[in-house]
Amino acid sequence: MASLGAVTFLVHDYDEAIRFFVDALAFELFEDSPQGDGKRWVTVGPRGTSTRLLLARAVDDEQRAHVGNQGGGRVFLFLQTDDFASDHARMLAHGVRFREAPRHEPYGTVAVFDDLYGNGWDLIQPL
């Protein structure tokens, strides 16, 4: 196996999720292709990487119940940066809610934030 191609990320609405990832997190929109019946193949990810999230619109009650709880209450994803202060400031300016102030740990600078649905993420600048 060479790499993990994408991780499914459940959303309520494609367009609101695209705006969050592109505007607040400065991700790139890699693909947005209609699939019929209102479905779309939408992938986003950090610029300059091969990492992708496949934004999948929840279509039934079971899927909708997991939007915002994909990590079961734990931090779900880890977003690494090489400029914590700048990225943190941009995210705050776009309304991203941080659960805590930035803290310095032996492994780097980190702060937990919520995405638009409440999933927990770490913004981290490793040492």
C-alpha positions in Angstrom: 0.0 0.0 0.0 1.4 3.4 -1.0 -1.0 5.8 0.8 -4.4 6.4 2.2 -6.4 8.1 -0.6 -9.2 9.8 1.4 -11.1 9.7 4.7 -14.9 10.1 4.6 -16.1 13.1 6.5 -19.9 13.3 7.1 -21.5 16.7 6.5 -25.1 18.1 6.5 -24.5 20.2 3.5 -21.8 20.2 0.8 -21.6 23.9 0.3 -21.4 24.9 4.0 -18.7 22.3 4.5 -16.7 23.5 1.5 -16.9 27.1 2.8 -15.6 26.0 6.2 -12.7 24.0 4.9 -11.7 26.4 2.2 -12.2 29.7 4.0 -11.6 28.9 7.7 -8.9 26.2 7.3 -7.4 27.4 4.0 -7.9 23.9 2.5 -7.9 23.4 -1.3 -11.1 22.2 -3.0 -9.7 19.4 -5.2 -12.9 18.1 -6.7 -16.6 18.8 -6.7 -18.3 16.5 -9.3 -22.0 15.8 -9.5 -22.9 12.1 -9.1 -26.6 12.2 -9.8 -29.6 12.3 -7.4 -28.1 15.3 -5.5 -24.9 13.4 -4.6 -21.5 15.0 -5.2 -17.9 13.7 -5.1 -16.3 16.5 -3.1 -12.7 16.3 -1.8 -10.8 18.9 0.2 -7.4 18.9 1.9 -4.5 21.0 3.0 -2.6 22.7 0.2 0.6 21.0 -0.9 -0.4 17.5 0.5 -2.0 14.4 -0.8 -4.3 14.2 2.2 -8.0 14.4 1.3 -11.3 14.5 3.1 -14.2 13.1 1.1 -17.2 15.3 2.1 -20.1 12.9 2.2 -23.6 14.4 2.8 -25.5 12.4 5.4 -28.6 10.9 3.8 -30.4 9.0 6.6 -31.0 9.2 10.3 -28.1 6.9 11.2 -25.6 9.0 9.2 -27.0 12.3 10.4 -26.6 11.1 14.0 -22.8 10.8 13.4 -22.3 14.3 11.9 -20.3 16.1 14.5 -19.5 13.0 16.5 -17.2 11.1 14.1 -14.5 10.7 16.8 -16.9 9.6 19.5 -16.2 12.7 21.6 -12.5 12.5 21.2 -10.2 14.7 19.1 -10.9 13.3 15.7 -8.2 14.8 13.4 -4.8 16.4 13.8 -4.0 19.4 11.6 -0.3 20.1 11.5 1.0 23.5 10.7 4.5 25.1 10.4 3.1 28.6 11.5 0.8 28.1 14.4 0.4 31.8 15.3 -0.7 32.8 11.8 -3.0 29.8 11.2 -4.6 30.2 14.7 -5.2 33.9 14.0 -6.8 33.2 10.6 -9.0 30.5 12.0 -10.2 32.8 14.8 -10.9 35.6 12.3 -13.1 33.1 10.4 -15.1 32.2 13.5 -13.5 28.9 14.4 -14.2 28.0 18.0 -11.2 26.9 20.0 -11.9 24.9 23.2 -8.7 26.2 24.8 -5.9 28.7 24.5 -2.8 27.5 22.7 -0.5 25.5 25.0 3.1 24.4 24.7 3.8 20.7 25.2 7.0 18.7 24.9 5.9 17.7 21.4 4.9 21.2 20.1 2.3 24.0 20.3 -1.3 22.8 20.2 -4.9 23.9 20.7 -8.1 21.9 20.3 -10.8 23.4 18.0 -14.2 22.4 16.8 -15.1 22.1 13.1 -18.4 23.5 11.9 -20.3 20.4 13.3 -18.5 20.1 16.6 -15.9 17.4 15.8 -12.7 18.0 17.8 -9.4 18.7 16.0 -5.9 19.5 17.2 -4.2 22.4 15.5 -0.5 21.5 16.2 2.9 22.8 15.3 5.3 19.9 16.1 8.7 20.7 17.4 
